[in-house]
Amino acid sequence: MSCNRIEQVHAFYDGELSPSQRGEFEAHLNDCAECRDLLNDLRRVSDLLASAPLAELPAGAMTKFQQTWFAAAQDRGVMRIASWLTSAAAAILVGALLIWPSNIRQESTTIALTPSPELAAAVTPPAGLQENDSADLVVAAQWMANDLTPDPAR
């Protein structure tokens, strides 16, 4: 086809042109035989399709369709239940993880409450240490001794 307005023929046939474009294209149709022929072909194809008889559905087709639809509905139900169970498992896991760290802290506190006497003696500062001798060492040693000594109030 030598005319470059094929797309406009289809848009005209489908009713997609604005009123001004439609008037302009109708003027073009009066001058262009190719566009008129294409428009007539489109109308004939539409008329053939509209007048064609509907095909009959085979006898077992509707039964097969219903069985397929029922199976798909069952699959959707199973998937829904599986998603609920997955959500419940995730909630239980998150709950367990939120509770678990507090159990670990209690166990570590219990262990720290019963140090051996040898450990307490090992962190006691030396007896001959003077005030001007490394004050930071004394503070650190005293902190460790206080931290590791069992508290009778607990």
Phi, psi and omega in degrees: 000130183274339179282138183263021182250033181298317181297324178291329177297313180295318179296322178295315180296321181279354179076030184263359181271147175290164181303322180290319178293324180296315179298319179295319182288325176298324176294323178293323180299328179295332184261338189248111180289327181297314180293322177298316180296318179296318179297320177294321177297317179299319180293321179294318179297317178297319179296319178297316180295320181292328182269354181291140179287151178284141178288144178279144180279129177302155187301316184273358185293317181293321177296316179296321178298314181296320179295318179296317180296319180295319178296320179294322178295320177296318179299320179296322178296317178296318179294324179295315179296318179298321179291323176296316180295322178296318178296318179296317179297320178295320179295319178296318179297315179296317178299317179296320179292328178287329181276325187304311182303327179293327176293322180294319180297320180295319179295318180292328177293320179297319180293320182289340182282345183236065178283158178282153179298328179296322181293319179295322179290330183289334182257005177286137182294152179299150185290326186270021183281130179270166181295323182277356178276111170035075182299327179295324179294320180294316180298316181295319180293322180293320179298316180295320180296318179293322183290325184268348180282132181294143179264117182294342181288340183274000000 
